[in-house]
Amino acid sequence: MHNPDDREDIIRTLNTLIETCKDGEADFKACAADVQRPDLQEWFTTRSQECGNAATELQRSVVELGGKPGHSASVSGELHRRWVDLKTLVSGKDEQRILEEAERDETLAEKHYAEALHQPLPAEIRSMVQRQYEGVLRNHQEIRAMRNTVRTG
């Protein structure tokens, strides 16, 4: 990183991912509260904690780069959670719908991570972002599998 603009671009990219992780943390926590099955509650709670840990890791990297890390979820994520809460009030806490919303959220997280990986990142940051991206992909696959099981069960 020879150019200060490069550092600012990296910080901006990481702060976008921090928002994504904070959205995931809040979304998974809300899902855990909305589902009835203990196994799903545990799965969503664990994923929420993992998103929080990922955000913390990203925040440390931003500080190490001399930047100011983001600490909150995105405005669009907050609006989406309120919309989901409203739909849930009207339609009931249907596990199928909850899993569909979680899958939609993971699709968005995948997009943000894929975009970040297309940016020029230092090797150690790229490695961290790649590892977190693989976790997002795993979450998405697991949510899809659970959704399909609920749909056919």
N, C-alpha and C positions, 0 to 999 in steps of 0.2 A: 504494500500500500504506500505508494509514493505521493499520491495526490490527496489532499484533505477532502476533496469532493468525493473520492472513492470511499473514504471513511464515513462520510455523512450518508452516502448511499447505503452502505452496509448497515449503519445504525437504523436508517429508515426501514430497511428490509426486516431487520430483527424486531423492530417495534411493531411492524405489521404482524409478525408471527406471535409476538407477545399478546396482542389483541386477540388473535386467533385462539391461542391457548387459554386466555382468560374467558373467551366465549365458550370454549369447550368445557372448561371447568364448571362454569355456571350452568350450561346446558345439561351436562351429565348429572350434576347435582339435582337439577330440577326433575330430570327423568327418574332418578333414584327415589325422589319423593312421590312421584306420580304412579310408579308401578306397584303392583301388589305382591308379586312373586319375590320371595327373599333372595333367590339366586340372581334375579335381574337387579334388585336393589344393590346387592353386593357388587355386581359387575359394574354398574353405573357409578357407584361410590368410588371404586378403585380407579376407574378411568378418570373421574373428576380429579382425584388426587394426583394422578399421573400428569394431567394437563397443568395443574398448579405447579408441579415440580419442573415441568418443561419450561413454563413461563419464568420461573426463578432462574433456571439455567441460562435462558436467553437474556434475562435482565443483567445477570453477572457479566455476560459477554459485552453488552452495551456499555456498562460501566467501565470495563477494561479498555474499551475503545475510546473512552473519554466522553461518552454520550449520556444523555438523560433517558433512562429506560421508562417505557410505558408501564402503567400499573393497573389498567382497567380494561374491561371488555369494550368492544366497539358499540357505538350508538345503534348501528343496524342490528347487532346481535341482541341488544337489550330490547329493541322494538320487536324483533322476532320472538323473543321469549314471552313478551307481553301478549302478542298475537296468539301464540301457542296456548298460553294460560287461558285466554278468552275462549278459544276453540274447545279446550278441555272442559271448561265450565259448561259449555253448551252441549257438548257431545259425550261427556263422561271420560273417564280415564282409561281409554281403550289402549291396551298394550300394542296392538298393531299400529295405531296412529303414532304412539310415542316412539316406537322403533323406526317408523318411517321418517319422523322429524329428526331423530338422531342420525339416521342415515343421510338425510339431506345436509345436516350440519357437517358431517364428516366429508361429504363431497366437496363442500366449500373449503374445509380445512386442507384437503388434498390439493385443491387448486392453489391456495396460498403457498403451501410448501413447494409445490412444483415450480411456481413462479420464482420463489426465493432461490431454488437450486439452479435456475437459469441465470442468476446474477453472479458476477465475479466475487467470490468469497474466499477469504484466507482458508487454508487447508483445515485447520483445527475447527473453525466455525462451520465450514462445509460438512465436515464429518459429523458434528453435533446435529446440524439441520437434517442431514441424511438419515441419521439414526432416529430422530423424532418423526420424520416423514414416514419411515418404515412402521413406526408405532401407529400413526394415523391410518396407514393402509391396512394394518392388522385390525384395528378397531372397526374400520369400515367393513372388512370381510366378516368379522364376528357379528356385527350388527345385522348385516344382510342375512347371515345364516340364522340368527335368532328370529328375525322378521319372517323368513320363509318357514321356520318351524312353527311359529305362532299362527301363521296364515293357514298351514296345512293341519295344525293340531286342533 
